[in-house]
């Protein structure tokens, strides 16, 4: 009887040990038994969004962090409230969608010209997004004013603009497409579940979508459902003219040196960067994927203030750091 009791006690201990390992010791932890819990990460992100000066100065905005299965934590800061269903002109955040579309359409195999176009080194440096408000088609946007002028001396050098994408769209046979046809074309490759829309036929800056649509797109990226997942950060080029002889213009503050990959930024400044991938837009939309490709996030708002895009970057980066470290910033 004593032997049976002892054997039963051993089996019970094994069962307890297995249960603790499987369930994380009874807590929900994203960093192992000794790491922070998901609840702590979510609370740190929320506290940061609501309290840090980098965020309170840009309200109102909506923010969200999630993974491949959906939203983990989100919030609305300030009034009038921005919510997941608020349509917003996302300006240069449009670029990530175009890059993902082209890679998907080409089945993950890009020509050298396509690679150069998505890294903004084809020399179309005189593109003005505002001029496309007066146009109805991709071709008209590509041709109006100086939009279609190529600087042969700038080929191979980074210049942040929309001209590369616009010319590539024409080369893809989309010249006659208007806003509606353009949205339908991208949905064909990115997914009909994405409610895409354009306010102008400008591939690099004309999208008008909701934060809900932005989140669904980012979920697909981190989940590996779009081929751009494997292109994040690939073959990135330097962008700061102060530190790079092959860079002509960047909207990033001159004290920071990011790189640019296939229609998205790599926030890898040696002093301040964390390696996140992103595509901030002029009016303050800031979508991102963390360097491990595990989490996505965004700051969503609309502002015509000068430097609205970089203000959103600084707020969003702090929310991201707070979430990863479980420490309010």
C-alpha positions as CSV (number, residue, x, y, z in Angstrom):
1,X,0.0,0.0,0.0
2,X,2.8,2.4,0.9
3,X,4.4,1.7,-2.6
4,X,1.2,2.4,-4.3
5,X,0.7,5.6,-2.4
6,X,4.2,6.7,-3.2
7,X,3.8,6.0,-6.9
8,X,0.5,7.9,-6.9
9,X,2.2,10.9,-5.3
10,X,4.9,10.8,-8.0
11,X,2.3,10.7,-10.7
12,X,0.4,13.6,-9.2
13,X,3.6,15.7,-9.0
14,X,4.4,14.9,-12.7
15,X,0.8,15.9,-13.6
16,X,1.2,19.2,-11.7
17,X,4.5,20.0,-13.3
18,X,3.1,19.3,-16.7
19,X,0.1,21.5,-16.0
20,X,2.3,24.4,-14.9
21,X,4.5,24.2,-18.0
22,X,1.5,24.0,-20.4
23,X,-0.4,26.8,-18.8
24,X,2.6,29.1,-17.9
25,X,2.2,28.6,-14.2
26,X,-1.3,29.9,-14.2
27,X,-0.5,33.2,-15.9
28,X,-0.7,34.5,-19.4
29,X,2.9,35.3,-20.3
30,X,4.4,36.4,-23.5
31,X,8.0,36.3,-22.2
32,X,8.2,32.9,-20.5
33,X,7.4,32.1,-16.8
34,X,9.7,34.8,-15.6
35,X,8.7,37.4,-18.2
36,X,5.9,40.0,-18.2
37,X,2.4,38.9,-18.7
38,X,0.4,40.0,-21.7
39,X,-1.8,42.0,-19.3
40,X,1.2,43.9,-18.2
41,X,2.3,44.6,-21.7
42,X,-1.2,45.8,-22.7
43,X,-1.5,48.0,-19.6
44,X,2.0,49.6,-20.3
45,X,1.0,50.4,-23.9
46,X,-2.3,51.9,-22.7
47,X,-0.7,54.0,-20.1
48,X,1.8,55.3,-22.6
49,X,-0.8,56.2,-25.2
50,X,-2.8,58.1,-22.6
51,X,0.0,59.8,-20.8
52,X,3.3,60.3,-22.6
53,X,3.7,63.8,-24.0
54,X,4.6,62.5,-27.4
55,X,1.1,61.0,-27.6
56,X,-1.0,63.5,-25.7
57,X,0.2,66.3,-28.0
58,X,-1.2,64.6,-31.1
59,X,-4.7,63.7,-30.0
60,X,-7.2,62.8,-31.2
61,X,-6.1,59.4,-32.5
62,X,-6.8,55.7,-32.5
63,X,-4.1,53.2,-31.7
64,X,-3.9,49.4,-31.9
65,X,-1.5,46.6,-31.4
66,X,-2.2,43.0,-32.6
67,X,-0.8,39.8,-34.0
68,X,-1.8,37.5,-36.9
69,X,-5.0,36.5,-35.2
70,X,-6.4,39.9,-34.4
71,X,-6.3,42.9,-32.1
72,X,-4.6,42.5,-28.7
73,X,-5.1,46.0,-27.3
74,X,-6.4,49.3,-28.6
75,X,-7.7,52.7,-27.5
76,X,-9.0,56.1,-28.5
77,X,-7.3,59.2,-27.2
78,X,-8.9,62.6,-27.3
79,X,-12.0,64.0,-29.0
80,X,-13.6,64.0,-31.5
81,X,-12.9,60.3,-31.3
82,X,-11.1,58.4,-34.1
83,X,-12.4,54.8,-34.2
84,X,-11.7,51.7,-36.3
85,X,-14.4,52.6,-38.7
86,X,-13.3,56.2,-39.4
87,X,-12.3,56.7,-43.1
88,X,-9.0,58.5,-43.3
89,X,-6.7,59.7,-46.1
90,X,-3.5,57.9,-45.3
91,X,-1.2,59.6,-47.8
92,X,2.2,57.8,-47.9
93,X,0.9,54.9,-45.9
94,X,-0.5,53.9,-49.3
95,X,2.9,52.9,-50.4
96,X,3.0,49.7,-48.3
97,X,-0.2,48.5,-50.0
98,X,1.2,49.1,-53.5
99,X,4.5,47.3,-52.6
100,X,2.6,44.3,-51.2
101,X,0.3,44.3,-54.3
102,X,3.2,44.3,-56.8
103,X,5.1,41.5,-54.9
104,X,1.9,39.4,-54.7
105,X,1.2,39.9,-58.4
106,X,4.7,38.9,-59.4
107,X,4.5,35.8,-57.1
108,X,7.4,37.0,-55.0
109,X,9.8,37.3,-58.0
110,X,10.7,40.9,-58.9
111,X,12.7,42.2,-61.8
112,X,15.5,44.6,-61.2
113,X,13.4,47.5,-62.5
114,X,10.6,46.6,-60.1
115,X,13.0,46.3,-57.2
116,X,14.5,49.7,-58.0
117,X,11.0,51.2,-58.3
118,X,9.9,50.0,-54.9
119,X,13.1,51.3,-53.3
120,X,12.7,54.8,-54.9
121,X,15.9,54.8,-56.9
122,X,14.6,55.2,-60.5
123,X,15.0,59.0,-60.7
124,X,11.4,60.2,-60.9
125,X,12.0,63.0,-58.4
126,X,9.6,65.8,-59.4
127,X,6.3,64.0,-58.6
128,X,3.7,66.1,-56.8
129,X,0.8,64.2,-55.1
130,X,-1.3,67.3,-54.9
131,X,-1.4,67.6,-58.7
132,X,-3.2,64.2,-58.9
133,X,-6.3,65.7,-57.3
134,X,-7.0,67.2,-60.7
135,X,-6.8,63.8,-62.5
136,X,-9.0,60.9,-63.0
137,X,-6.7,58.1,-64.1
138,X,-3.3,56.6,-63.2
139,X,-1.9,57.7,-66.5
140,X,-3.1,61.3,-66.1
141,X,-1.6,61.4,-62.6
142,X,1.7,60.1,-64.0
143,X,1.8,62.7,-66.8
144,X,0.5,65.9,-65.2
145,X,3.0,68.7,-64.7
146,X,6.5,67.4,-64.1
147,X,5.3,64.1,-62.6
148,X,6.7,62.0,-65.5
149,X,10.1,63.6,-65.7
150,X,13.0,61.3,-65.0
151,X,16.4,62.7,-63.8
152,X,19.0,60.5,-65.3
153,X,21.6,61.7,-62.8
154,X,19.4,60.5,-60.0
155,X,19.0,56.9,-61.1
156,X,20.4,54.6,-58.5
157,X,20.0,57.3,-55.8
158,X,17.3,57.3,-53.1
159,X,14.8,60.1,-53.3
160,X,11.5,59.8,-51.4
161,X,8.7,60.5,-53.7
162,X,5.7,58.9,-55.4
163,X,7.0,59.1,-58.9
164,X,8.6,55.7,-58.9
165,X,5.3,53.9,-58.0
166,X,3.2,55.9,-60.4
167,X,5.4,55.1,-63.4
168,X,5.5,51.4,-62.3
169,X,1.7,51.4,-62.2
170,X,1.7,52.6,-65.8
171,X,4.2,49.9,-66.8
172,X,1.9,47.3,-65.2
173,X,-0.9,48.4,-67.6
174,X,-3.0,50.3,-65.0
175,X,-2.8,53.6,-66.8
176,X,-6.5,53.8,-67.7
177,X,-7.6,52.8,-64.1
178,X,-9.6,55.3,-62.1
179,X,-10.0,55.2,-58.3
180,X,-12.5,52.4,-58.2
181,X,-10.8,50.2,-60.7
182,X,-7.5,50.7,-58.8
183,X,-9.0,49.6,-55.5
184,X,-10.6,46.6,-57.2
185,X,-7.2,45.6,-58.8
186,X,-5.4,45.7,-55.5
187,X,-8.1,43.7,-53.7
188,X,-7.8,41.0,-56.4
189,X,-4.3,40.3,-55.1
190,X,-4.3,41.5,-51.5
191,X,-7.8,40.1,-50.7
192,X,-11.4,41.0,-51.3
193,X,-11.8,41.1,-47.5
194,X,-9.9,44.4,-47.5
195,X,-12.2,47.4,-48.1
196,X,-9.7,49.4,-50.1
197,X,-10.4,52.8,-51.6
198,X,-8.6,55.7,-53.3
199,X,-9.4,59.4,-53.2
200,X,-7.0,60.1,-56.1
201,X,-5.3,57.7,-58.5
202,X,-2.0,58.2,-56.8
203,X,-0.5,54.8,-55.9
204,X,2.0,56.3,-53.4
205,X,-0.4,58.6,-51.6
206,X,-4.0,58.4,-52.7
207,X,-5.6,55.8,-50.4
208,X,-8.6,56.5,-48.2
209,X,-9.4,53.6,-45.8
210,X,-10.4,52.9,-42.2
211,X,-8.0,51.8,-39.4
212,X,-10.0,48.5,-39.4
213,X,-8.8,47.9,-43.0
214,X,-5.2,48.9,-42.1
215,X,-5.2,46.4,-39.3
216,X,-6.5,43.6,-41.5
217,X,-3.7,44.3,-44.0
218,X,-1.1,44.3,-41.2
219,X,-2.5,41.1,-39.8
220,X,-2.0,39.4,-43.2
221,X,1.6,40.5,-43.2
222,X,2.6,39.2,-39.8
223,X,0.6,36.0,-40.5
224,X,2.6,35.4,-43.6
225,X,-0.5,35.5,-45.8
226,X,1.1,38.1,-48.1
227,X,4.5,37.6,-49.8
228,X,5.8,40.9,-48.6
229,X,6.3,39.3,-45.2
230,X,9.5,37.8,-46.6
231,X,10.5,41.1,-48.2
232,X,10.4,43.2,-45.0
233,X,13.7,44.9,-44.7
234,X,15.2,43.1,-47.8
235,X,17.8,44.9,-49.9
236,X,17.2,48.1,-48.0
237,X,19.0,51.3,-49.2
238,X,20.3,54.1,-47.1
239,X,18.3,57.3,-47.1
240,X,20.0,60.1,-45.2
241,X,21.9,62.5,-47.5
242,X,24.0,63.6,-44.5
243,X,25.4,60.1,-44.1
244,X,24.9,58.4,-47.4
245,X,26.3,59.5,-50.8
246,X,23.6,57.7,-52.7
247,X,20.7,59.4,-51.0
248,X,19.2,62.7,-52.2
249,X,16.2,63.3,-50.1
250,X,14.4,61.9,-47.0
251,X,11.5,63.2,-44.9
252,X,13.0,61.6,-41.8
253,X,14.7,64.1,-39.5
254,X,18.3,64.6,-40.5
255,X,19.6,63.4,-37.1
256,X,18.2,59.9,-37.8
257,X,19.3,57.4,-40.5
258,X,16.7,54.9,-41.5
259,X,16.8,52.5,-44.5
260,X,14.2,51.9,-47.1
261,X,13.1,48.5,-48.4
262,X,10.2,47.5,-50.7
263,X,7.9,50.5,-50.2
264,X,8.4,50.5,-46.5
265,X,10.8,52.0,-44.0
266,X,13.2,50.2,-41.8
267,X,13.6,52.1,-38.5
268,X,17.1,51.0,-37.8
269,X,18.9,54.2,-36.8
270,X,22.0,53.1,-34.8
271,X,21.1,55.4,-31.8
272,X,17.3,55.5,-31.7
273,X,15.9,52.7,-34.0
274,X,14.4,49.4,-33.0
275,X,14.3,47.8,-36.4
276,X,10.6,48.1,-36.9
277,X,9.1,48.2,-40.5
278,X,6.7,51.1,-41.2
279,X,5.0,53.4,-43.7
280,X,4.0,56.7,-42.0
281,X,1.8,59.0,-44.0
282,X,1.8,62.8,-44.2
283,X,-1.5,63.3,-42.3
284,X,-0.4,61.2,-39.3
285,X,-1.3,57.6,-40.1
286,X,1.5,55.4,-38.8
287,X,1.3,51.6,-39.4
288,X,4.1,49.3,-38.3
289,X,5.3,45.7,-37.9
290,X,7.9,45.0,-35.2
291,X,11.3,43.6,-36.2
292,X,10.4,40.1,-35.2
293,X,7.3,40.2,-37.5
294,X,5.2,39.0,-34.6
295,X,3.2,42.2,-33.8
296,X,1.7,45.0,-35.8
297,X,0.4,48.3,-34.7
298,X,-0.8,51.7,-35.7
299,X,-1.5,55.3,-34.8
300,X,-4.4,56.5,-36.9
301,X,-5.4,60.1,-37.2
302,X,-5.8,63.0,-39.6
303,X,-3.9,66.2,-39.1
304,X,-2.6,68.9,-41.5
305,X,-0.1,70.0,-39.0
306,X,3.5,70.3,-40.1
307,X,5.5,67.1,-39.3
308,X,2.3,65.2,-38.3
309,X,3.8,62.0,-39.7
310,X,6.9,62.1,-37.6
311,X,5.0,63.1,-34.5
312,X,2.9,60.0,-34.9
313,X,6.1,57.9,-35.4
314,X,7.4,59.1,-32.0
315,X,4.1,58.4,-30.3
316,X,3.7,55.0,-31.9
317,X,7.3,54.0,-31.2
318,X,6.8,54.7,-27.5
319,X,3.6,52.7,-27.4
320,X,5.5,49.8,-29.2
321,X,8.4,49.9,-26.7
322,X,6.0,50.0,-23.8
323,X,4.2,46.9,-25.1
324,X,7.4,45.0,-25.8
325,X,9.0,45.9,-22.5
326,X,5.8,46.0,-20.4
327,X,7.1,49.3,-19.1
328,X,5.2,52.7,-19.6
329,X,7.3,55.2,-21.6
